[in-house]
Amino acid sequence: MTFVNRLDAGRRLAAAVAHLRGEDMVVIGLSRGGVPVAAEVAKALWAPLDVGVVRKLGVPFQPEVAMGAIGEDGARVINDQVIRGAHITDRELADVERTERVELDRRAGTYRGGARRLSLRGRTALVVDDGMATGATARAACRSARERGAARVVLAVPVAPPDWTSRVGRDADEMICPETPVDFAAVGQFYEDFAPTTDREVIACLRHARPEPGGIPVEDLAGGQRTLKGELLVPVGATGVVMFVHGSGSSRLSPRNRMVAEAMRQAGFGTLLFDLLTGEEESDRANVFDTRLLARRLREATDWLRERHPELPIGYFGASTGAAAALWAAAERDDDAIAAVVSRGGRPDLAGPRLSAVRAPTLLIVGGRDETVIELNRRAQERLRCETRLTVVPGATHLFEEPGALSEVAELARDWFLAHLPAAAGGSGAAEEAA
């Protein structure tokens, strides 16, 4: 088995880790070569991407031989067998480590540009490299993730020697590798193109796939302050941001919304996926179906987003009951901040009192087998006074779970936003931000 390049390896590795989709995770690409592999994995899993900066500690007179590795957070792995065999003194080890620590700090500063790392507290850390030989750098990265509070650490590489799991030991909770050839000698032998990854390439990968930690401040039901969890990613040159408003029983981790969000980013839009309610508020089912409350939360999140990116027009993508909240919130704005609305399998009828006030061009997408909701959407469309279109996806049910159905939804939404958001953008772009 040979990989064309690191992108090809990442796509193949993504298939091997597909069972992890939907977990609250961060994909960590090891610098430098592991980052483009990890970027493809993060894209397939709809997960945020971060960089793990690690450095091999090479034997002084034979630097390609690893006698250990260091990572961030003081992570350190030492191969005592190599050190004894090469007769390395404590001073020689300290000298190498000091030199590599300087380079590690330089790379960390270069890649992040002053931005904080993504929080791993209580989440799954999926550590990805372009392959594994000795395992020293992978182990250092896994230990670093553990130090940062990861609830679970998964190590995934495209290719490794047959005994690779024994080399990693207990530093990872789960290990995934689709190719473990018996003739393994070096990672590079299994790539047609194994050219070194540059700092610029690493930065480019992170720029397009790395949301930052943070939160959206909102007012709670008692008038106090709460923070909603969210993920905002705005690629350089974006012509708008699409906010995702999930339906009842869902969250920012909705795999369906994450798939559509990836399609929006490929079209050049930023995306914001966030929870409309706190965990405590969700425990009261009445809140989950309170359209007025959900619309208020959406307005607060919209105001927060506009403060960060006042130059970018905003689109709402609402699913199920979230579509009603999106239309309600769009109707109550006294400006043109909302450039377009898309409803997927939505219940726009729940926003009945506000429908006639919606000014944003609205696309209603319904499954052909979702007959009751089709009728509700037709009635709602009659009450809308803005530009509107009702599109029925043949053969699709309410959740669009049929093969190709959700992809068609993503294409319809993409085309609608492309027709309306860039026209309102005024040609401005943006740097990446995140919540």
C-alpha positions, -999 to +999 in steps of 0.1 A: +000+000+000+014+034-011-001+068-004+001+094-031+008+122-006-002+133+029-037+144+017-043+110+003-031+094+035-054+117+055-085+108+034-078+071+039-071+075+076-104+093+079-122+062+068-105+042+096-116+066+123-151+072+110-165+055+141-154+085+162-176+110+143-200+128+167-177+127+197-167+159+214-131+159+201-102+179+189-080+165+161-043+172+169-019+171+139+017+166+148+040+192+133+049+194+107+040+164+085+011+152+105-009+185+101-021+181+065-030+145+073-049+156+104-066+184+084-083+158+061-093+137+092-108+168+109-127+177+077-142+142+075-151+141+112-164+177+112-141+183+142-118+212+151-081+210+143-052+220+164-015+215+161+007+194+184+042+207+185+067+179+192+104+175+185+125+144+182+157+141+203+182+127+178+215+110+188+242+138+184+263+119+159+233+103+141+204+127+144+179+105+124+180+080+153+156+090+180+167+087+216+135+104+228+111+133+221+097+163+238+063+180+234+045+209+249+034+210+285+067+194+296+059+161+279+091+140+276+098+105+263+133+090+267+145+058+250+169+044+276+179+015+254+191+039+226+209+061+251+228+032+266+236+017+233+250+050+219+267+059+252+250+092+255+259+113+285+235+133+306+251+165+294+248+155+257+211+146+262+206+180+280+223+199+251+201+182+225+170+188+245+178+225+250+183+230+213+151+212+204+132+231+230+141+264+214+129+251+180+097+237+196+089+271+212+096+289+179+072+266+159+045+269+185+046+307+183+048+307+145+018+283+141-005+299+166+004+335+161-004+343+198-037+324+198-045+301+226-047+263+221-080+246+219-093+233+252-090+195+256-106+194+291-131+165+292-128+159+254-114+133+232-079+141+218-074+125+184-036+126+178-026+122+141+007+119+124+018+110+089+031+077+101+050+062+131+084+046+133+099+046+168+068+062+184+087+087+205+071+118+191+036+102+191+040+092+228+051+127+237+021+142+220-003+118+237+012+127+271+009+164+263-028+158+255-033+140+288-017+168+307-041+192+291-071+173+306-082+151+277-107+126+289-096+101+262-065+100+239-067+083+205-036+079+183-042+074+146-015+071+119-018+059+082+012+035+085+034+020+112+054-012+119+035-043+129+045-039+166+035-003+168+010-007+196+036-021+219+058+009+213+030+033+223+020+013+253-005+030+276+001+065+264-030+062+242-064+047+251-071+037+215-047+032+186-058+031+149-036+023+119-050+009+087-015-002+073+011-022+093+033-037+066+059-064+076+086-047+054+083-014+073+116+004+074+107+041+073+075+061+070+086+078+037+089+045+018+050+043+017+045+077+001+050+086-035+054+123-025+070+127+010+084+162+006+088+181+039+058+200+050+066+237+054+056+261+082+035+280+057+016+248+048+010+241+085-004+277+090-026+274+060-042+241+073-048+257+107-062+289+092-090+270+074-098+245+101-090+257+136-117+273+157-105+290+189-118+284+225-144+308+239-181+312+246-212+332+237-225+353+266-263+353+270-289+362+296-303+332+315-340+327+324-335+345+357-318+375+343-283+363+351-254+356+327-246+323+311-221+312+284-232+290+255-207+266+239-199+273+203-175+268+174-169+297+151-146+293+121-142+321+096-117+313+068-096+341+053-115+358+026-149+347+038-179+364+022-203+357+050-210+335+080-237+309+083-252+304+118-266+269+125-298+267+146-304+231+156-337+215+163-350+199+195-329+171+209-298+182+190-268+204+197-237+220+181-224+184+176-252+175+153-235+153+126-260+165+100-254+202+106-216+196+107-218+180+073-237+210+059-212+233+077-183+217+060-200+223+026-205+260+036-168+264+045-158+248+011-179+275-005-160+302+013-183+309+042-176+310+079-197+288+102-210+291+137-223+260+154-235+266+190-258+253+217-289+274+221-294+263+257-272+254+286-273+218+299-294+228+329-319+246+306-322+216+283-334+194+311-367+213+310-383+201+278-405+232+277-374+253+269-365+231+240-397+240+222-399+276+233-395+294+200-395+328+216-367+318+239-346+301+212-351+332+190-338+355+217-308+333+222-301+334+185-304+372+185-279+374+213-255+351+195-259+372+163-251+403+182-219+386+196-210+375+161-215+410+146-192+425+172-165+402+160-172+404+123-192+435+116-181+434+079-196+400+071-233+394+063-250+366+082-271+337+071-293+314+093-295+276+086-323+263+108-332+226+112-366+214+124-378+236+153-346+256+149-360+269+116-388+286+135-363+303+158-343+314+128-373+330+111-385+345+144-351+361+151-347+373+115-381+390+117-374+408+149-342+425+137-346+462+127-316+461+103-305+440+073-279+419+092-296+387+082-289+383+045-306+349+040-324+320+058-325+283+049-348+259+066-341+221+065-371+200+074-383+230+093-413+240+112-417+276+100-453+275+112-441+277+148-430+313+139-464+321+126-469+355+143-436+367+129-435+353+094-449+383+076-421+405+091-393+384+077-373+403+051-344+379+045-347+357+013-358+323+026-354+288+012-376+261+026-362+226+020-385+196+028-383+159+022-406+144-003-419+118+021-424+143+050-459+150+039-472+167+070-442+191+071-446+198+034-481+211+040-470+232+070-442+247+049-466+256+021-489+274+045-460+292+060-447+302+026-481+319+019-475+341+049-440+351+040-436+385+022-399+381+014-383+364-015-390+327-009-387+293-025-400+259-014-379+229-026-389+193-021-361+166-021-377+135-037-377+104-015-363+121+016-378+118+050-377+143+078-340+138+088-328+134+052-311+101+061-315+085+027-283+082+005-275+115-011-304+134+005-283+154+029-258+162+002-286+176-019-296+198+011-261+210+014-259+219-023-293+237-022-283+257+009-248+265-005-263+279-037-289+300-018-263+315+004-239+321-025-267+340-043-274+362-013-245+365+012-217+377-011-239+403-027-243+418+008-207+414+018-193+444-001-163+424-011-148+423+024-130+393+038-121+382+073-095+364+094-104+333+112-120+336+146-137+310+168-158+303+198 
